[in-house]
Structure formats: structure tokens, C-alpha cells
Amino acid sequence: MEQDARETGKGVAFGLSAYCLWGSFPLYFALFEGVPAFEVLIHRVIWSCVFLVFVISLLRRWQPVKDALVRPKELGYVLACAVFIAINWGVYIYAVETRHVLQASLGYFLTPLVNVAMGLIVLRETITRMQAVAVVIATLAILFQLFLLGFVPWITLVLAFSFGSYGLFRKKVVLDGLSGLFVETLLLLPLGLLALAFLEQSGASHFTDSPGTALLLLSSGAVTAIPLLFFAGATRRLRLATVGLLMYITPSIQFLLALFVFDEPLSPGKLFSFVMIWVALAIYSGSAWFGRERVAA
């Protein structure tokens, strides 16, 4: 019992570390001032792949990678994952650079509900009545921004649906998070190298602007992989429901950073949209939690 409590404590610490780091990403990507989001994305793909080579070698986890590379059907799903995670990364970096962190935060608040909707529509999964209510409320929140605020919150929608689609295809892949991310970045690596070569040849690269910029771009690999290692430590030690509840830490930190660090305006309409999403999340989380308790009983 004492051993279980100790492992649970470690799991919570790992989970908090992962989600707090992910939530603080706006502070990191804001440092790339003057470097276009597309170029930051290129370097993130390249240096994540390089960094993960050392991590996987250190952990001696090459066998799952080798197994995945010889299964063409699974590689197709991994490639789909790679495309969606690249879209997610690129739009997120763009959101920080253009000071739309509130929209990014809303996107990640919305993601669990998008996952529910995708499971219902694509996988024909069943959901409870209360979970359906949560999805409807979230949909109304987006429609509110669309029709009453006068703009399409495309950053929110792309982040939510790209990460939701990533999760959908990830269900088809048997790789763990670390090995999966490596194979994903490995598949994107040729495109990343070609894009980097084009930037260098055209004189549009910012890699050699200053030692600080070069160091920041190089660090993007470690910054991407380290929270994932913490997350893996959490998922091995905690119930899935606990991990799911902890994930709301990330968009909550982003929300606070948007208000108090990036000074983004929060209009009454935006605030109302957030409140609707929070209500939907509370309904969904409560339904999932009490449903789990009934099953356990």
C-alpha cells in the first residue's frame, strides 16, 4: 500500500511537471521574436528527431521503432499522426507569435470535447446523455464567437481538431508516446531538411542571426521531448481519469499567461465563450468520473 502511494505521488509529480511545462510553452515560443512560425516548426521537427535519437538510445527503446518501420500499414497511420501534429505545432507557434494565446487556450480546453465528438461520429462510440449535452454546449460556444463576435476563431478550431484528429489516428498505432513521436518526426525529417535547405539557400534563414537565436532553435528538440518523458512517467503510474483531469492545467496556464503576461484583451463575448466551455468540461468530466466510479463498484 505504501509503495502504491509512493508511486501515485511520483505519477502526480510527473503529470504536474508535464502539464505545467506544456502550459508555459507560450513563454518559450515568445522568445522567437522575428523568426517566422514556419521556420520554428522546421527546427522543432529536426531537433526533436535528433534529441529523441539520444533519448531512445539511452533508454534502449529501439525495438518498438524498428517494429513500426517494417509495418507499412501502421506507418500510414503514423504519417497521418505526423501531419496533424505538425499542423498543431505550427498553428500554436503562430498563435503565440501573433498574440492569440487566448484562442490557443480555448482550443486545448475544447480538445477533450472534440475527442468525444469524433469518437461518436467516426468510431461510432456511445456517449452518455450528459456528455452529449457537454458537446452541444461547446458547439454553441464556438457558434457564439462565430455569429456574435463577427469572426471565425480559426486558431481555436484548427488546434482542437488537429489534436483531436491526431488522437484519433494515434489509437491505430501501438507505439508508446516517446517512440511514436520519434517515428512521426522521422517521417517529417526529409521535408524539414528540404525546407531548411531552401531557407538557407534563399537567405531567409534566421538560424545564423545570432548565437542566442541558434541556441533557441536547437533547444526546441529538448523542449518538445522532456514534457513527453514526464507525461509517460505519469501515465504509467496514474489512472487514466486522473491524467485526464490534470490535462486542464495546460490550457488554464495558457489562459492566465494570455491575460497577465501577454496582455490580451478579454471581451465579455470571449469570456462568455470560455465560461460555456468550462461548463461543458465540468459536465463532461463529472459524467466521465462518476461513470468510472459506477463501473468500479
Residue pairs with C-beta under 8 A, 6 or more apart in sequence:
7 237
8 237
8 238
10 233
10 237
11 233
11 234
11 236
11 237
11 238
11 242
12 234
12 238
12 242
12 246
14 230
14 231
14 233
14 234
14 237
15 230
15 231
15 234
15 238
15 242
15 243
15 246
16 246
16 249
17 227
17 230
18 227
18 228
18 230
18 231
18 234
19 227
19 246
19 247
19 249
19 250
19 253
20 249
20 250
20 253
21 226
21 227
21 230
22 227
22 250
23 249
23 250
23 251
23 252
23 253
23 254
23 257
24 253
24 257
25 92
25 96
25 223
25 254
26 96
26 101
26 104
26 254
26 257
26 258
26 261
26 262
27 257
27 261
28 223
29 40
29 92
29 93
29 96
29 97
30 96
30 97
30 262
31 216
32 40
32 93
32 97
32 213
32 216
32 217
33 97
34 206
34 209
35 206
35 213
35 217
36 97
36 206
37 90
37 93
37 94
37 97
38 90
38 195
39 199
39 204
39 205
39 206
40 93
40 217
40 220
41 86
41 89
41 90
41 93
42 192
42 195
42 196
42 199
43 196
43 207
43 217
43 218
43 220
44 89
44 93
44 220
44 221
44 224
45 86
45 89
45 185
45 188
45 189
45 191
45 192
46 185
46 189
46 192
46 193
46 196
46 221
47 217
47 218
47 219
47 220
47 221
47 222
47 224
48 181
48 185
48 220
48 221
48 224
48 225
49 182
49 185
49 186
49 188
49 189
49 192
49 221
50 221
51 221
51 222
51 224
51 225
52 178
52 181
52 182
52 185
52 221
52 225
53 182
55 178
55 225
55 229
56 62
56 65
56 178
56 179
56 182
59 178
61 176
61 178
61 179
64 174
64 175
64 176
64 179
65 175
65 179
65 182
65 183
68 74
68 75
68 78
68 173
68 174
68 175
68 179
68 183
69 75
69 183
74 172
74 173
74 174
75 183
75 187
77 169
77 170
77 172
77 173
78 173
78 175
78 180
78 183
78 184
78 187
79 187
80 165
80 169
81 166
81 169
81 170
81 173
81 180
81 184
82 183
82 184
82 185
82 187
82 188
84 162
84 163
84 165
84 166
84 169
85 162
85 163
85 166
85 181
85 184
86 188
87 158
87 162
88 158
88 159
88 162
88 163
88 166
91 155
91 158
91 159
91 162
92 104
92 159
94 100
94 155
95 101
95 103
95 104
95 155
95 159
96 104
99 262
99 264
100 155
100 264
101 254
101 257
101 258
101 262
101 264
102 255
102 258
102 259
102 264
102 266
102 270
103 153
103 155
103 156
103 159
104 155
104 156
104 159
104 254
104 258
105 251
105 252
105 254
105 255
105 258
106 153
106 156
106 251
106 273
106 274
106 277
107 155
107 156
107 157
107 158
107 159
107 160
107 163
107 251
108 159
108 160
108 163
108 250
108 251
108 254
109 248
109 251
109 255
109 274
109 277
109 278
109 281
110 138
110 142
110 156
110 160
110 277
111 159
111 160
111 163
111 164
112 244
112 247
112 281
112 284
113 134
113 135
113 138
113 277
113 280
113 281
113 284
114 160
114 161
114 163
114 164
115 164
115 167
115 168
116 127
116 131
116 134
116 135
116 284
117 135
117 164
118 164
118 165
118 167
118 168
119 125
119 127
119 168
120 126
120 127
120 135
122 168
123 168
123 171
127 135
128 287
128 291
130 283
130 284
130 286
130 287
131 283
131 284
131 287
131 288
133 280
133 283
134 280
134 281
134 283
134 284
134 287
135 280
135 284
137 276
137 277
137 279
137 280
137 283
138 276
138 277
138 280
140 276
141 273
141 274
141 276
141 277
141 280
142 153
142 156
142 157
142 273
144 269
144 272
144 273
144 276
145 151
145 152
145 153
145 156
145 269
145 270
145 273
146 152
146 153
148 269
149 267
149 269
149 270
149 273
170 180
173 180
175 183
176 232
177 228
177 231
177 232
177 235
178 225
178 228
178 229
178 232
181 224
181 225
181 228
196 205
196 207
199 205
200 207
206 213
206 217
207 213
207 214
207 217
208 214
234 243
234 246
235 243
238 246
241 288
241 289
241 292
244 285
244 288
245 285
245 289
248 281
255 274
258 264
259 266
